[in-house]
Amino acid sequence: MTRRPDKLSEDDRVLWNLVARTAKP
């Protein structure tokens, strides 16, 4: 990912949070 968390919008942040939770090993 080339995008930075500070540049991501709130929606993207929430999405990333969900992905990180589901992508947990």
C-alpha distance matrix in Angstrom:
0.0 3.8 5.6 7.9 10.1 13.1 12.1 11.4 14.7 16.8 16.4 12.6 13.4 16.1 14.1 11.5 14.7 16.2 13.5 13.6 17.4 17.6 15.2 17.6 19.4
3.8 0.0 3.8 6.5 9.8 11.9 10.4 10.9 14.4 17.2 17.2 13.6 14.5 17.7 16.2 13.9 17.1 19.0 16.7 16.7 20.4 21.0 18.8 21.0 22.9
5.6 3.8 0.0 3.8 6.7 8.6 6.8 7.1 10.7 13.5 13.9 10.5 11.4 14.8 13.8 11.8 14.9 17.1 15.4 15.6 19.2 20.1 18.6 20.7 23.2
7.9 6.5 3.8 0.0 3.8 5.5 5.3 6.4 10.1 12.5 13.8 10.7 10.4 14.0 14.0 11.6 14.0 16.8 15.7 15.2 18.6 20.2 18.8 20.4 23.0
10.1 9.8 6.7 3.8 0.0 3.8 5.4 5.1 8.2 9.6 11.4 8.7 7.2 10.9 11.6 9.2 11.0 14.2 13.8 13.1 16.1 18.2 17.3 18.6 21.7
13.1 11.9 8.6 5.5 3.8 0.0 3.8 5.5 7.9 9.6 12.3 10.5 9.1 12.8 14.1 12.4 13.8 17.1 17.2 16.6 19.3 21.6 21.0 22.1 25.3
12.1 10.4 6.8 5.3 5.4 3.8 0.0 3.8 6.5 9.5 11.5 9.5 9.6 13.3 13.9 12.8 15.0 17.8 17.6 17.7 20.6 22.4 21.8 23.5 26.6
11.4 10.9 7.1 6.4 5.1 5.5 3.8 0.0 3.8 6.6 7.9 5.7 6.3 9.8 10.2 9.6 11.9 14.4 14.4 15.0 17.7 19.3 19.0 21.0 24.2
14.7 14.4 10.7 10.1 8.2 7.9 6.5 3.8 0.0 3.8 5.4 5.2 6.2 8.7 9.9 10.5 12.3 14.4 15.2 16.2 18.3 19.9 20.4 22.4 25.9
16.8 17.2 13.5 12.5 9.6 9.6 9.5 6.6 3.8 0.0 3.8 5.4 4.9 6.2 8.5 9.7 10.4 12.5 14.1 15.1 16.5 18.4 19.5 21.1 24.8
16.4 17.2 13.9 13.8 11.4 12.3 11.5 7.9 5.4 3.8 0.0 3.8 5.3 5.2 6.2 8.6 9.9 10.8 12.3 14.2 15.5 16.7 17.9 20.1 23.7
12.6 13.6 10.5 10.7 8.7 10.5 9.5 5.7 5.2 5.4 3.8 0.0 3.8 5.5 4.9 6.0 8.5 9.8 10.3 12.0 14.0 15.1 15.6 18.0 21.5
13.4 14.5 11.4 10.4 7.2 9.1 9.6 6.3 6.2 4.9 5.3 3.8 0.0 3.8 5.4 5.1 6.2 8.7 9.8 10.4 12.3 14.2 14.8 16.5 20.1
16.1 17.7 14.8 14.0 10.9 12.8 13.3 9.8 8.7 6.2 5.2 5.5 3.8 0.0 3.8 5.4 5.0 6.4 8.7 9.9 10.7 12.5 14.0 15.6 19.4
14.1 16.2 13.8 14.0 11.6 14.1 13.9 10.2 9.9 8.5 6.2 4.9 5.4 3.8 0.0 3.8 5.4 5.1 6.2 8.6 9.9 10.6 11.9 14.2 17.8
11.5 13.9 11.8 11.6 9.2 12.4 12.8 9.6 10.5 9.7 8.6 6.0 5.1 5.4 3.8 0.0 3.8 5.4 4.9 6.0 8.4 9.7 9.9 12.0 15.5
14.7 17.1 14.9 14.0 11.0 13.8 15.0 11.9 12.3 10.4 9.9 8.5 6.2 5.0 5.4 3.8 0.0 3.8 5.5 5.2 6.2 8.7 9.7 10.8 14.6
16.2 19.0 17.1 16.8 14.2 17.1 17.8 14.4 14.4 12.5 10.8 9.8 8.7 6.4 5.1 5.4 3.8 0.0 3.8 5.5 5.1 6.2 8.4 10.0 13.7
13.5 16.7 15.4 15.7 13.8 17.2 17.6 14.4 15.2 14.1 12.3 10.3 9.8 8.7 6.2 4.9 5.5 3.8 0.0 3.8 5.4 5.1 5.7 8.4 11.7
13.6 16.7 15.6 15.2 13.1 16.6 17.7 15.0 16.2 15.1 14.2 12.0 10.4 9.9 8.6 6.0 5.2 5.5 3.8 0.0 3.8 5.5 5.0 6.1 9.7
17.4 20.4 19.2 18.6 16.1 19.3 20.6 17.7 18.3 16.5 15.5 14.0 12.3 10.7 9.9 8.4 6.2 5.1 5.4 3.8 0.0 3.8 5.6 5.5 9.2
17.6 21.0 20.1 20.2 18.2 21.6 22.4 19.3 19.9 18.4 16.7 15.1 14.2 12.5 10.6 9.7 8.7 6.2 5.1 5.5 3.8 0.0 3.8 5.4 8.4
15.2 18.8 18.6 18.8 17.3 21.0 21.8 19.0 20.4 19.5 17.9 15.6 14.8 14.0 11.9 9.9 9.7 8.4 5.7 5.0 5.6 3.8 0.0 3.8 6.2
17.6 21.0 20.7 20.4 18.6 22.1 23.5 21.0 22.4 21.1 20.1 18.0 16.5 15.6 14.2 12.0 10.8 10.0 8.4 6.1 5.5 5.4 3.8 0.0 3.8
19.4 22.9 23.2 23.0 21.7 25.3 26.6 24.2 25.9 24.8 23.7 21.5 20.1 19.4 17.8 15.5 14.6 13.7 11.7 9.7 9.2 8.4 6.2 3.8 0.0
